[in-house]
Amino acid sequence: MKKVIISLFLLTMVLPGFSQRKIQVVENTVSSVDTIESKVIKRKVAIGRFSNETQYAKGIFYDKENDPMGKQALDILSSKLAASGKFLLLERSDLSALLSECQKGEGTKATIGADYMIIGSVTEFGRKNVGKQGAFSSSVTQVVEAAVAIRLVEVSTGLIIYSDEAKGTAELTSKQTLGIGSKATYDATLSDKAISEAIGQLVENIINKCTDKPWRTYFLNYDADAILIAGGASQGIAAGDEFLIKTKGKEVKNPQTGVVIELPGKKIGTLSVVATAGDTPETEYSFVEVKSDVEIDANNLSNYIIEEK
């Protein structure tokens, strides 16, 4: 009788804590965007390709044209880059559909060129279940691991300026005690979380590499009516900003590497932004005034560049 009473007492102490399934999602989230209060001049970035290069993509029934994993990774990367507020993202994956739709309306086929292009792929992906069996309790953990590789290409030169790979992991654990509880079924969202985590680790490095090179723009008009430069509010330009005016450097071919490089231009003055205007990132412009005594050849505005100080 004493043994029965003791057993019942133990059950009343244990069951309240484990009568329900306990599920825990473990995801090593990485903050891809730090809040920065300073003004940011946005770069034009396009994602050229994001493919699935895992073993899942080698199966006989795999359809490359309708690959959900590659498209999912592209959407996640686009979302994280847009959230940073430092880029003008240009559509490339569905560009043909956009141009076709543009023909049906009153739009034109004009498209904007990118400063940088991102090319990437999902290189590893796998799932596994890991279980633990004890005397009174058991647990099962679903683990999803994913690896993503990307390279950042400077469009003007075709050079790869950054290349890296990152891995992400997502877990879901369910526990049972004394046979009481429930089991976690297959969770498809863990795949999304693992890929998102891997991409998140790369976004900050992409931002740093894209902002290493000084931002530049060009004169649009230079006469008595108005002095205009390309770029406006969507690129972070605001009234009161000051920029350098430089002559465009000479382009020469480096015999050592075969790459055409632009030699440094000469600083000839500064200008200040008076106001910004325009409806879209492609059509925005800024009114400026030249602050120093500079002679600009209005017939050869392409010989000048405007850069950050």
C-alpha positions in Angstrom: 0.0 0.0 0.0 2.8 2.4 0.8 4.4 1.8 -2.6 1.1 2.6 -4.4 0.8 5.8 -2.4 4.4 6.9 -3.2 3.8 6.2 -6.9 0.7 8.2 -7.0 2.4 11.1 -5.2 5.3 11.1 -7.7 2.8 11.1 -10.6 1.0 14.1 -9.2 4.3 16.0 -8.9 5.6 15.1 -12.4 2.5 15.3 -14.6 1.6 19.0 -14.3 4.9 20.0 -15.8 4.8 17.5 -18.7 1.2 17.0 -19.5 1.5 19.1 -22.6 3.9 18.9 -25.5 6.8 21.2 -25.1 8.1 22.6 -28.4 11.1 24.8 -28.7 12.5 26.3 -31.9 16.2 27.0 -31.7 17.3 29.4 -34.4 20.6 31.3 -34.2 19.2 34.6 -35.6 21.8 37.0 -36.8 21.0 40.7 -37.0 21.6 41.5 -40.7 20.9 45.2 -40.4 22.2 47.5 -37.6 20.2 50.7 -37.1 22.4 53.6 -38.4 21.2 57.1 -38.0 23.7 58.6 -40.5 22.6 59.4 -44.1 23.1 56.6 -46.6 23.7 57.0 -50.3 22.0 54.0 -51.8 23.7 51.7 -54.4 21.9 50.1 -57.3 22.0 46.3 -56.8 20.5 43.4 -58.9 20.3 39.8 -57.9 21.2 38.0 -61.1 20.7 34.3 -60.2 20.0 32.2 -57.1 19.9 28.5 -57.8 19.6 25.2 -56.0 22.8 23.2 -56.2 22.0 20.7 -53.4 21.5 17.0 -53.8 17.8 17.8 -53.9 18.3 19.4 -57.2 20.0 16.3 -58.7 16.9 14.1 -58.6 15.2 12.8 -61.7 12.0 14.7 -61.0 13.6 18.0 -60.3 12.3 20.9 -62.3 14.9 23.7 -62.6 12.4 26.2 -64.0 10.1 25.8 -61.0 12.6 25.4 -58.1 11.0 26.7 -54.9 14.2 26.6 -52.9 16.1 28.8 -55.2 13.3 31.3 -55.6 12.7 31.3 -51.8 16.4 32.1 -51.2 16.2 35.0 -53.7 13.1 36.4 -52.0 14.7 36.2 -48.6 17.9 37.9 -49.8 15.9 40.6 -51.5 13.8 41.2 -48.4 16.9 41.5 -46.1 18.7 43.9 -48.5 15.6 46.1 -48.8 15.2 46.2 -45.0 18.7 47.6 -44.7 17.6 50.8 -46.5 21.0 51.0 -48.3 20.1 49.7 -51.7 18.0 50.4 -54.8 17.0 46.8 -55.7 16.5 46.1 -59.4 14.4 43.3 -60.7 16.1 40.7 -62.9 14.5 37.3 -62.3 11.2 38.4 -63.7 12.4 41.2 -65.9 11.1 39.7 -69.2 7.6 39.6 -67.7 7.8 43.2 -66.6 9.0 44.4 -70.0 6.2 42.4 -71.7 3.6 44.0 -69.3 5.2 47.4 -70.0 4.5 47.0 -73.7 0.8 46.6 -73.0 0.5 49.9 -71.3 2.0 53.3 -71.9 5.4 52.5 -70.4 8.7 52.2 -72.1 11.3 49.5 -72.2 14.0 51.6 -70.6 15.7 49.9 -67.6 18.2 51.1 -65.1 21.7 49.5 -64.9 23.1 48.1 -61.6 26.3 49.0 -59.8 26.6 45.5 -58.4 25.1 42.1 -59.1 24.7 39.3 -56.6 24.9 35.7 -57.8 24.3 32.9 -55.4 23.1 29.4 -54.7 21.9 27.1 -51.9 24.8 24.6 -51.7 23.8 22.3 -48.9 20.5 21.3 -47.4 19.4 18.5 -45.2 17.1 17.3 -42.4 17.6 14.8 -39.6 15.8 13.7 -36.4 17.8 13.3 -33.2 16.2 11.5 -30.3 17.0 10.9 -26.6 15.5 8.1 -24.6 15.6 8.1 -20.8 14.1 6.0 -18.1 11.0 8.3 -17.7 11.3 10.8 -20.5 12.1 11.0 -24.2 12.7 13.8 -26.7 12.9 14.1 -30.5 14.5 17.1 -32.2 14.0 17.9 -35.9 17.2 19.6 -37.2 17.5 21.4 -40.6 20.8 22.6 -41.9 21.4 24.8 -44.9 24.4 26.5 -46.5 24.3 29.4 -48.9 27.1 30.7 -51.1 27.1 34.1 -52.9 29.5 36.3 -54.9 29.2 40.0 -55.4 30.3 41.3 -58.8 31.1 44.8 -59.8 29.2 45.4 -63.0 31.5 48.0 -64.5 34.6 45.7 -64.4 33.1 42.2 -64.0 35.4 41.6 -61.0 34.2 39.5 -58.0 34.8 41.8 -55.1 33.3 39.5 -52.4 32.6 35.8 -52.1 31.6 33.8 -49.1 29.5 30.9 -47.7 27.4 30.8 -44.5 25.5 28.0 -42.8 22.2 28.2 -40.8 20.5 25.8 -38.5 16.9 25.5 -37.2 15.6 23.0 -34.6 12.3 21.9 -33.2 12.2 19.8 -30.0 9.3 17.9 -28.5 9.4 16.0 -25.2 7.4 13.3 -23.5 7.5 12.2 -19.8 6.1 8.8 -18.7 4.5 8.4 -22.1 2.4 11.5 -21.7 2.6 14.3 -24.2 2.5 14.6 -28.0 5.0 14.3 -30.8 5.9 17.1 -33.2 5.0 16.3 -36.8 7.0 17.3 -39.9 7.6 21.1 -39.8 8.3 22.5 -43.2 9.0 26.0 -41.8 12.3 24.9 -40.4 13.7 24.9 -44.0 12.8 28.5 -44.4 14.4 29.5 -41.1 17.6 27.7 -41.8 18.0 29.4 -45.2 17.1 32.7 -43.8 19.6 32.4 -41.0 22.4 31.5 -43.5 21.6 34.5 -45.7 21.3 36.8 -42.8 25.0 36.2 -41.9 26.1 37.4 -45.4 24.0 40.6 -45.7 26.2 42.7 -43.4 29.3 41.8 -45.4 27.5 42.6 -48.7 26.6 46.1 -47.3 30.2 46.7 -46.2 31.6 45.7 -49.6 29.1 47.8 -51.6 29.8 50.9 -49.5 33.6 50.5 -49.7 33.7 52.3 -53.1 32.7 56.0 -53.0 29.3 56.8 -54.3 29.2 58.9 -57.4 26.8 60.7 -59.7 26.9 63.0 -62.7 25.7 66.4 -64.0 22.4 66.3 -65.9 22.2 70.0 -66.8 24.4 73.0 -66.3 23.1 76.4 -67.5 21.7 79.7 -66.2 18.3 78.1 -65.6 19.4 75.3 -63.3 22.3 73.0 -62.3 21.1 69.5 -61.9 22.7 66.2 -60.8 21.3 62.7 -61.0 19.9 61.2 -57.9 17.4 62.3 -55.2 15.7 61.4 -52.0 15.5 57.7 -52.5 19.3 57.6 -52.7 19.6 59.5 -49.4 20.3 62.9 -50.9 18.9 65.8 -49.0 19.1 69.6 -49.1 22.3 70.8 -47.5 24.4 67.8 -48.6 27.8 68.7 -50.1 29.7 66.8 -52.7 33.0 67.0 -54.5 33.3 67.9 -58.2 36.1 66.0 -60.0 37.3 65.6 -63.5 36.9 62.1 -64.9 40.1 60.2 -64.7 41.7 58.6 -67.8 40.9 55.0 -68.5 43.9 52.7 -69.1 44.4 49.0 -69.5 46.5 47.4 -66.8 48.9 45.1 -68.7 49.5 43.1 -65.6 45.8 42.0 -65.2 44.2 43.0 -68.4 41.6 45.0 -66.6 40.6 48.5 -67.7 41.0 50.8 -64.7 40.1 54.5 -64.2 42.9 56.7 -62.9 42.0 59.2 -60.1 40.4 62.4 -61.2 41.3 65.9 -60.1 39.3 67.7 -57.5 38.2 71.0 -59.0 35.5 72.2 -56.5 32.4 71.5 -54.4 28.7 71.8 -54.7 25.7 71.9 -52.3 22.3 70.4 -52.8 19.5 73.0 -52.7 16.4 70.7 -53.3 15.5 67.3 -54.7 12.7 66.3 -57.1 11.5 63.4 -59.2 8.9 60.7 -58.9 10.9 57.4 -59.1 14.4 56.4 -58.3 15.2 56.3 -62.0 14.0 59.8 -62.6 15.0 61.6 -59.5 17.4 64.6 -59.7 18.7 67.3 -57.4 19.1 71.1 -57.8 22.6 72.2 -56.7 24.7 75.2 -56.5 28.5 75.3 -57.1 30.2 76.7 -54.0 33.6 77.5 -55.5 34.8 79.3 -58.6 34.8 76.5 -61.1 34.6 76.6 -64.8 32.4 73.7 -66.1 32.2 72.8 -69.8 28.5 72.5 -70.2 29.0 70.8 -73.6 31.0 68.0 -72.1 29.3 67.2 -68.8 30.3 63.5 -69.1 33.9 64.6 -68.3 32.9 65.3 -64.6 31.9 63.1 -61.7 30.3 64.0 -58.4 31.5 62.1 -55.3 31.0 62.0 -51.6 33.3 64.0 -49.5 
